[in-house]
């Protein structure tokens, strides 16, 4: 993911915006009997907007049209999830045929509402074996309750960037692999002048850049919901270890108040005043796109990439990380679903296409074959993220019928907890479970 498209720290939740689709007018049944060999024009709506991204999309479409000269693709970029879903609700000839989203947390809504077509019949008809084509983790975030209404269109993996020069000065010889090493190294790397923080080893505060709590929490491999779909964070042992470790990270580097004051001195994440780039943070949670930014901005220090640490009792799972990505599907109202499937299949499952697109915008490929392709960018820092994406222990967020609302609720709770305003963690997590369950129930009614 390049510098101009950073994933939202708070997921876009359509239900919260009044766009929950399940309660809207019934979608058209569409037509899956169109002839994809006949001349046709289909519409593809996506969210990419910057010149490099748009060029990569246009190049992809040109490759597709060369293979399918009868199918013309009208591409529209810089389209938000809300705009796509408003168009799908309205239907008609102006609605898109193929759609994409940067927000995997909304897949549960797309599938449950029926506005994105079930893709299993198309895969069966054309012989695409999804289990052999896509990593399981990516299939998990493109389906909901047995409905495969989306496919992965490139992925994002999160790992740890670290300042090698700062490590050398602090006498640290390698990136931390366990949480106890993480806390100890963070303390060694922190620099203060009196009570003023000059540099932190790792900024643990959840409002910092990509530090949404679910991303670091993934290193514990938590289970968010039970078999009945009920939130189980208060019953999840990892919840307590996660917040305990976050507290240790804060206390080792000056405490929440001092770190929060220091955080407000940071430059914008997208600018050349980024806190890692300017040396204010020595270890940094981020995605694969950050490497291009560091090269473009000519970082003044030697840096490296490693997986984030894991809990001390899960050292065998080191190499895991948090995964997310772009998803794509077919509008249920499309009158050209077979032609739309040809485009979707090409964009998501054609190995050469996936590799070229991934290299062009520096995203992680989303098929098993592309992940092992010798044509992939050979940059070793980029390949670290490929390894994270391939790691069987890496985690994605489970889909929910109300989109990513439960992630927003976890974020809000985490902001309160890190500030010391949750006197009883177990009681607080029980209240959080009840809140998540109540919102899920409301979205189903």
Wavefront OBJ file of the C-alpha trace (Angstrom):
o trace
v 0.000 0.000 0.000
v 1.673 3.230 -1.093
v 1.908 6.404 0.907
v -1.207 7.977 -0.542
v -3.549 5.263 0.723
v -3.102 4.487 4.400
v -5.757 2.255 5.983
v -8.118 3.974 8.381
v -7.330 3.544 12.065
v -11.074 3.516 12.734
v -12.857 1.284 10.232
v -15.619 2.684 8.069
v -18.802 1.303 9.603
v -21.748 1.573 7.263
v -24.299 0.791 9.934
v -23.149 3.785 11.925
v -23.693 6.003 8.897
v -27.227 4.760 8.389
v -26.222 2.665 5.429
v -26.900 -0.792 6.793
v -27.970 -2.566 3.671
v -29.900 -5.495 5.062
v -32.821 -3.260 5.965
v -32.929 -1.477 2.601
v -35.046 -2.220 -0.420
v -34.533 -5.722 -1.749
v -31.731 -5.842 -4.287
v -32.395 -6.906 -7.835
v -31.897 -10.577 -8.552
v -29.501 -9.564 -11.329
v -28.671 -11.777 -14.274
v -26.078 -14.523 -14.279
v -26.973 -15.836 -17.733
v -25.355 -13.096 -19.818
v -22.927 -14.221 -22.511
v -19.419 -12.988 -21.570
v -18.198 -13.575 -25.133
v -20.535 -10.917 -26.574
v -19.579 -7.216 -26.788
v -20.363 -5.550 -23.485
v -19.350 -2.591 -21.340
v -19.014 -3.099 -17.584
v -18.323 -0.594 -14.819
v -15.588 -1.036 -12.223
v -15.581 1.248 -9.168
v -12.578 1.371 -6.844
v -10.999 3.586 -4.204
v -7.515 4.230 -5.629
v -6.928 7.858 -6.517
v -3.272 8.924 -6.823
v -1.542 8.947 -10.180
v 0.630 5.880 -9.528
v -2.316 3.853 -8.315
v -4.584 4.904 -11.162
v -1.880 4.048 -13.685
v -1.515 0.584 -12.134
v -5.284 0.062 -12.365
v -5.434 1.307 -15.946
v -2.528 -0.946 -16.923
v -4.374 -3.865 -15.345
v -7.533 -3.094 -17.295
v -5.538 -2.796 -20.522
v -4.105 -6.265 -19.928
v -7.597 -7.606 -19.286
v -9.107 -5.998 -22.388
v -6.302 -7.446 -24.506
v -7.340 -10.910 -23.313
v -11.063 -10.107 -23.602
v -11.418 -7.675 -26.515
v -15.227 -7.941 -26.375
v -15.395 -6.595 -22.792
v -14.863 -2.878 -22.337
v -14.248 -1.680 -18.782
v -15.228 1.783 -17.568
v -13.124 2.450 -14.493
v -14.057 5.010 -11.818
v -11.623 5.687 -8.984
v -11.580 7.494 -5.645
v -14.982 6.030 -4.724
v -15.813 5.484 -1.057
v -17.647 2.522 0.435
v -20.598 4.760 1.238
v -20.871 5.950 -2.369
v -20.643 2.408 -3.729
v -23.353 1.158 -1.441
v -25.669 4.085 -2.150
v -25.331 3.265 -5.848
v -26.026 -0.419 -5.240
v -29.110 0.428 -3.225
v -30.389 2.607 -6.039
v -29.522 0.059 -8.757
v -30.148 0.910 -12.402
v -27.839 1.269 -15.372
v -25.535 3.728 -13.620
v -24.619 1.314 -10.814
v -21.254 -0.501 -10.971
v -20.814 -4.133 -11.977
v -17.541 -4.819 -10.171
v -16.795 -3.100 -6.865
v -13.870 -2.958 -4.470
v -13.335 -1.815 -0.902
v -10.359 -1.077 1.323
v -12.417 -2.006 4.400
v -12.394 -5.730 5.118
v -14.378 -5.142 8.302
v -17.454 -4.368 6.171
v -17.470 -7.694 4.309
v -19.980 -9.146 6.762
v -22.431 -6.439 5.727
v -21.763 -6.858 2.032
v -22.455 -10.602 2.237
v -25.300 -10.515 4.741
v -27.189 -7.793 2.871
v -27.052 -9.667 -0.430
v -25.830 -6.565 -2.272
v -22.593 -8.325 -3.265
v -23.239 -11.530 -5.227
v -22.257 -14.975 -3.957
v -19.133 -15.904 -5.922
v -19.086 -19.645 -5.259
v -21.318 -20.457 -8.287
v -18.992 -18.484 -10.572
v -15.914 -20.230 -9.211
v -17.553 -23.634 -9.573
v -18.648 -22.856 -13.137
v -15.191 -21.710 -14.230
v -13.116 -24.177 -12.220
v -11.461 -21.771 -9.796
v -10.580 -23.622 -6.588
v -10.536 -20.873 -3.970
v -8.849 -23.017 -1.311
v -5.947 -23.814 -3.641
v -5.734 -20.248 -4.955
v -5.964 -18.001 -1.884
v -4.405 -18.219 1.597
v -6.952 -19.252 4.201
v -6.581 -16.048 6.220
v -7.542 -13.953 3.192
v -10.540 -16.158 2.450
v -11.628 -15.653 6.063
v -11.996 -11.903 5.644
v -13.717 -12.118 2.248
v -16.622 -14.308 3.362
v -19.330 -14.291 6.002
v -21.477 -17.123 7.346
v -20.610 -19.362 4.402
v -21.190 -16.678 1.758
v -18.091 -15.942 -0.345
v -19.259 -12.574 -1.636
v -15.776 -11.113 -2.119
v -12.246 -12.122 -3.102
v -8.949 -10.612 -1.937
v -7.411 -8.009 -4.249
v -3.905 -7.566 -2.791
v -3.256 -7.603 0.942
v -1.543 -5.609 3.677
v 0.646 -7.121 6.362
v 1.817 -5.342 9.497
v 5.242 -5.736 11.021
v 7.867 -3.697 12.866
v 10.234 -1.127 11.377
v 13.261 -0.449 13.542
v 16.098 2.077 13.617
v 19.313 0.058 13.300
v 21.480 3.019 14.303
v 19.515 3.497 17.527
v 19.742 -0.238 18.224
v 23.521 -0.140 17.828
v 23.841 2.849 20.174
v 21.720 1.042 22.789
v 23.730 -2.187 22.455
v 20.775 -4.152 21.072
v 21.900 -6.763 18.563
v 18.591 -7.951 17.097
v 14.897 -7.046 16.961
v 12.890 -8.318 19.947
v 11.071 -11.605 19.409
v 9.130 -11.811 22.674
v 7.047 -9.282 24.562
v 9.443 -9.258 27.516
v 12.312 -8.403 25.131
v 10.047 -5.786 23.556
v 9.491 -4.035 26.899
v 13.186 -4.217 27.841
v 14.364 -2.900 24.463
v 11.777 -0.128 24.466
v 13.136 1.054 27.819
v 16.759 0.929 26.585
v 15.891 2.931 23.475
v 13.938 5.638 25.297
v 15.760 8.940 25.761
v 14.686 11.668 28.203
v 15.825 15.110 29.232
v 14.548 15.502 32.770
v 10.860 14.677 32.568
v 10.730 15.376 28.842
v 10.749 12.450 26.422
v 13.083 12.919 23.457
v 12.725 9.468 21.886
v 10.697 6.384 22.697
v 11.609 2.834 21.906
v 8.049 2.028 20.875
v 5.042 4.312 21.149
v 2.333 2.088 22.678
v -0.475 4.659 22.804
v -3.412 3.492 20.710
v -4.105 6.839 19.014
v -0.677 6.844 17.374
v -0.735 6.383 13.580
v -1.416 2.690 12.806
v -1.580 1.615 16.465
v -5.224 0.562 16.450
v -5.348 -1.951 19.346
v -6.551 -4.842 17.176
v -3.234 -4.782 15.283
v -0.952 -5.388 18.244
v -3.576 -7.644 19.855
v -3.244 -9.949 16.829
v 0.161 -11.059 18.165
v -1.703 -12.978 20.889
v -4.045 -14.647 18.383
v -7.252 -13.807 20.280
v -10.687 -15.274 19.590
v -13.198 -12.426 19.466
v -16.466 -14.371 19.199
v -17.726 -17.724 20.420
v -19.448 -20.315 18.231
v -22.782 -18.514 18.705
v -21.362 -15.177 17.551
v -21.236 -13.698 21.052
v -18.358 -11.417 22.020
v -15.996 -13.186 24.409
v -13.277 -10.642 25.153
v -13.839 -10.903 28.913
v -13.387 -14.696 28.664
v -10.318 -14.434 26.425
v -7.104 -14.818 28.490
v -5.177 -12.943 25.801
v -7.216 -9.785 26.511
v -5.700 -9.453 29.965
v -2.164 -10.216 28.809
v -2.489 -7.724 25.966
v -3.560 -4.812 28.164
v -1.010 -5.818 30.817
v 1.776 -5.692 28.222
v 0.557 -2.358 26.854
v 0.733 -0.995 30.408
v 4.272 -2.363 30.868
v 5.353 -0.682 27.628
v 3.964 2.638 28.827
v 5.415 2.418 32.338
v 8.871 1.443 30.991
v 9.011 4.627 28.913
v 7.618 7.272 31.230
v 3.932 6.504 31.653
v 0.793 7.343 29.725
v 0.778 11.084 30.427
v 4.359 11.705 29.321
v 3.937 9.532 26.238
v 0.689 11.209 25.273
v 2.284 14.657 25.536
v 5.179 13.408 23.398
v 2.763 11.933 20.847
v 1.161 15.328 20.294
v 4.554 16.642 19.167
v 4.715 14.228 16.238
v 4.294 15.290 12.634
v 1.626 13.927 10.352
v 1.926 10.242 9.509
v 1.950 10.975 5.780
v 4.505 13.783 5.890
v 8.274 13.975 6.086
v 7.755 14.755 9.773
v 6.596 11.218 10.469
v 7.803 10.282 13.986
v 9.756 7.215 12.878
v 11.364 9.081 9.982
v 12.456 11.933 12.284
v 13.940 9.568 14.868
v 11.415 10.184 17.640
v 10.361 6.525 17.590
v 12.894 3.690 17.339
v 10.470 0.790 16.735
v 7.335 1.297 14.721
v 4.249 -0.795 13.868
v 3.439 -0.282 10.189
v 2.658 -1.925 6.866
v 4.667 -2.875 3.806
v 4.124 0.475 2.074
v 6.210 2.369 4.670
v 9.444 1.142 3.117
v 8.788 3.085 -0.084
v 8.078 6.193 1.958
v 11.321 5.864 3.891
v 13.251 5.497 0.643
v 11.418 8.397 -1.012
v 12.074 10.639 1.983
v 15.712 9.519 2.197
v 15.738 8.415 5.836
v 18.922 9.589 7.558
v 19.468 6.338 9.427
v 19.825 2.661 8.651
v 16.554 0.829 9.178
v 15.259 -2.709 9.017
v 12.021 -4.691 9.193
v 11.020 -7.650 11.352
v 7.810 -9.295 12.521
v 6.298 -7.858 15.671
v 7.163 -9.730 18.879
v 4.901 -12.466 20.247
v 3.967 -13.372 23.830
v 6.718 -15.178 25.722
v 4.695 -18.384 25.829
v 4.074 -18.332 22.052
v 7.630 -17.968 20.776
v 7.031 -20.722 18.211
v 4.557 -18.385 16.499
v 7.095 -15.608 15.953
v 6.692 -14.338 12.406
v 2.959 -13.782 12.648
v 1.260 -10.446 12.112
v -1.979 -8.637 11.441
v -3.398 -8.904 7.914
v -5.952 -6.856 6.050
v -6.343 -5.713 2.447
v -8.526 -4.722 -0.467
v -11.549 -6.842 -1.339
v -13.551 -6.962 -4.561
v -16.860 -8.414 -5.638
v -19.751 -8.321 -8.103
v -22.794 -6.117 -7.609
v -25.881 -8.239 -7.090
v -27.836 -5.866 -9.351
v -25.414 -6.227 -12.283
v -26.971 -7.387 -15.544
v -23.548 -8.522 -16.760
v -22.432 -10.774 -13.928
v -20.621 -13.334 -16.079
v -18.613 -10.600 -17.807
v -18.045 -8.969 -14.426
v -16.754 -12.303 -13.128
v -14.202 -12.474 -15.939
v -12.779 -9.139 -14.788
v -12.918 -10.051 -11.104
v -11.257 -13.415 -11.741
v -8.479 -11.752 -13.738
v -7.793 -9.063 -11.129
v -7.762 -11.438 -8.162
v -6.597 -14.842 -9.422
v -4.373 -14.369 -12.479
v -0.855 -14.858 -11.106
v 0.954 -12.600 -13.562
v -1.600 -9.835 -13.065
v -1.520 -10.057 -9.267
v 2.297 -9.906 -9.234
v 2.450 -6.924 -11.603
v -0.209 -5.029 -9.673
v 1.414 -5.840 -6.316
v 4.819 -4.664 -7.523
v 3.323 -1.507 -9.000
v 1.742 -0.273 -5.769
v 3.970 -2.185 -3.327
v 1.217 -4.285 -1.784
v 1.354 -7.916 -0.719
v 0.023 -10.316 -3.387
v -3.143 -12.154 -2.435
v -2.752 -15.578 -4.069
v -0.544 -18.486 -3.070
v 1.130 -18.621 -6.481
v 1.831 -14.881 -6.571
v 3.306 -14.934 -3.060
v 5.984 -17.366 -4.255
v 6.544 -15.846 -7.691
v 10.181 -15.112 -8.633
v 8.884 -11.989 -10.402
v 7.981 -10.315 -7.110
v 9.924 -7.301 -5.891
v 13.169 -8.720 -4.483
v 13.553 -6.008 -1.815
v 14.291 -7.995 1.388
v 12.252 -5.611 3.545
v 9.230 -6.166 1.308
v 9.758 -9.917 1.437
v 9.588 -9.789 5.237
v 5.970 -8.754 4.821
v 5.405 -11.543 2.318
v 6.584 -13.990 4.975
v 4.192 -12.429 7.505
v 1.344 -12.788 5.010
v 2.219 -16.459 4.452
v 2.614 -17.260 8.153
v -0.134 -19.671 9.222
v -0.488 -17.900 12.576
v -1.095 -14.434 11.140
v -4.513 -13.070 12.002
v -7.328 -11.228 10.295
v -10.324 -9.659 11.992
v -13.412 -11.886 11.956
v -16.314 -10.559 9.852
v -19.465 -9.334 11.545
v -22.920 -8.501 10.247
v -22.558 -4.931 11.527
v -19.229 -4.400 9.829
v -16.353 -3.163 11.963
v -18.437 -1.614 14.735
v -16.952 -4.047 17.262
v -13.459 -2.852 16.287
v -14.495 0.762 16.920
v -15.901 -0.292 20.295
v -12.643 -2.060 21.156
v -10.739 1.091 20.183
v -12.903 3.313 22.364
v -12.510 0.951 25.312
v -8.730 0.810 24.784
v -8.432 4.610 24.812
v -10.188 4.658 28.167
v -8.194 1.764 29.583
v -4.769 3.102 28.621
v -5.640 6.426 30.267
v -6.255 4.577 33.555
v -9.999 5.136 33.597
v -11.016 1.450 33.759
v -10.742 0.548 37.469
v -11.608 -3.130 36.922
v -10.437 -4.632 33.641
v -12.604 -7.750 33.860
v -15.736 -5.764 34.600
v -14.865 -3.337 31.819
v -14.404 -6.141 29.298
v -17.740 -7.661 30.333
v -19.434 -4.319 29.634
v -17.644 -4.181 26.286
v -18.927 -7.671 25.409
v -22.488 -6.622 26.232
v -22.155 -3.477 24.114
v -20.808 -5.413 21.125
v -23.566 -8.030 21.418
v -26.298 -5.391 21.718
v -25.129 -3.599 18.582
v -24.844 -6.876 16.676
v -28.393 -7.835 17.694
v -29.712 -4.425 16.673
v -28.112 -4.714 13.238
v -29.860 -8.044 12.701
v -33.322 -6.646 13.450
l 1 2 3 4 5 6 7 8 9 10 11 12 13 14 15 16 17 18 19 20 21 22 23 24 25 26 27 28 29 30 31 32 33 34 35 36 37 38 39 40 41 42 43 44 45 46 47 48 49 50 51 52 53 54 55 56 57 58 59 60 61 62 63 64 65 66 67 68 69 70 71 72 73 74 75 76 77 78 79 80 81 82 83 84 85 86 87 88 89 90 91 92 93 94 95 96 97 98 99 100 101 102 103 104 105 106 107 108 109 110 111 112 113 114 115 116 117 118 119 120 121 122 123 124 125 126 127 128 129 130 131 132 133 134 135 136 137 138 139 140 141 142 143 144 145 146 147 148 149 150 151 152 153 154 155 156 157 158 159 160 161 162 163 164 165 166 167 168 169 170 171 172 173 174 175 176 177 178 179 180 181 182 183 184 185 186 187 188 189 190 191 192 193 194 195 196 197 198 199 200 201 202 203 204 205 206 207 208 209 210 211 212 213 214 215 216 217 218 219 220 221 222 223 224 225 226 227 228 229 230 231 232 233 234 235 236 237 238 239 240 241 242 243 244 245 246 247 248 249 250 251 252 253 254 255 256 257 258 259 260 261 262 263 264 265 266 267 268 269 270 271 272 273 274 275 276 277 278 279 280 281 282 283 284 285 286 287 288 289 290 291 292 293 294 295 296 297 298 299 300 301 302 303 304 305 306 307 308 309 310 311 312 313 314 315 316 317 318 319 320 321 322 323 324 325 326 327 328 329 330 331 332 333 334 335 336 337 338 339 340 341 342 343 344 345 346 347 348 349 350 351 352 353 354 355 356 357 358 359 360 361 362 363 364 365 366 367 368 369 370 371 372 373 374 375 376 377 378 379 380 381 382 383 384 385 386 387 388 389 390 391 392 393 394 395 396 397 398 399 400 401 402 403 404 405 406 407 408 409 410 411 412 413 414 415 416 417 418 419 420 421 422 423 424 425 426 427 428 429 430 431 432 433 434 435 436 437 438 439 440 441 442 443 444 445
